[in-house]
Amino acid sequence: MSVTVVGAASGVSDEALEAAMRAQLGHWFGYEATASWTFLRAYRIEYAQPVQTPPYSIEGRPEKVSDGVFVCGDHRGTATLNGAIEAGRRAAKAVTAMGKGH
């Protein structure tokens, strides 16, 4: 299991972070199942994901930023691998449409 905590873990010890994560994961997956999991380590990576503060649109930001300039990446949609792939698909579709005179 890998868990990503955005923002809320600043200034929180690894022990306190583990306890909070274990409680949340126990709620999601069952406390019996998660009780046997072993916490290995925490990596604190600043700016690891783009900010997604509410209100946030899951459709993301437009891929076309000006004539002939397109942008993609997880910062244009959801801050996930899937978000990056989806943004790339949207940008490719927009570039292709531009080549067809749309």
N, C-alpha and C positions, 0 to 999 in steps of 0.2 A: 504494500500500500504506500503510495506517495501522496502527500497532502501539501497543498499550496495555501498559505495564509497571506493575504495581501494587507499590508498596512497595520493591522491590529496587533502585531507581535512586537512592535518597536518598544524596547525597554522592558520586555517580559523575559524572564529567565527561561532556559530550556525546560526546566522541570515544570514550571507553571504552564508553559506552552504545551508540553506533552499532556498534562492533566486536562487542559481545555480541549485539546484535539481528541483525546481518548473519550471524553464525555460526549462530544459531538458525534464521533464515529460510532460509539456505542448506541447512541440514539438512532442512527441511520441503519447500522448493520446488526444490531443486537449486542447487548453487553456481554453475554456469554462468549460470543465469537471474538470480540475485540480484546477480551481480558487476557487471552494467550498471546497477543501480538507483542513483539519486543520493539521498543523504541531504539533506533540505531543512532541517529544524529539529526541535527537541524543545520541547514545551510541558510544563512541570512544573506540574501542577494538583493542589494538595493537596485531599484529600477528594473527588476526582473520582468515585470509585465506592465503594459500601458495602463494608465488610470482609466477606470470605468466607473466614475461616480454618477449617481442618479441625478437627474433623469438620464437614462441611457437607452439608445435605440439599438436593438439587436440587428437591425438591417445595416448598421454601420454608416460610415461617412462615404460620400461619393468618391469613386475611384478617379474620376476626371477632375484635375485641379486647374487646368487651363488648356487652351487649344494644343493638342498633340502631346500633352503631359498627363500621364496616368500614374497613380501610386497604389501600391498594395502592401499588405502586411497585417499582422494581428492588431496593430494600432488603428486600423480602419474599420474593424468589426469587433468581434469578441476576442479577448486576450487569451487565445488558445491556439493550439496547432490547427484545429479545424477552422478557426477564425482566419488564420493566415492563408490556408488553402482556399477558403471561400472568397476572400478578398482577391487572391490571385486569379481565381476563376472569373470573378466579376470584371476585373481589369482586362483580362484577355478577351472576354466577350465584348467589352467596350471598344478595345483596339480593333478587333475583327470587324465590328459593326462600322467603325470609322472607315476602314478599308473598303467596305461595300457601299460607301456613299450615304450611310444613315446619319 
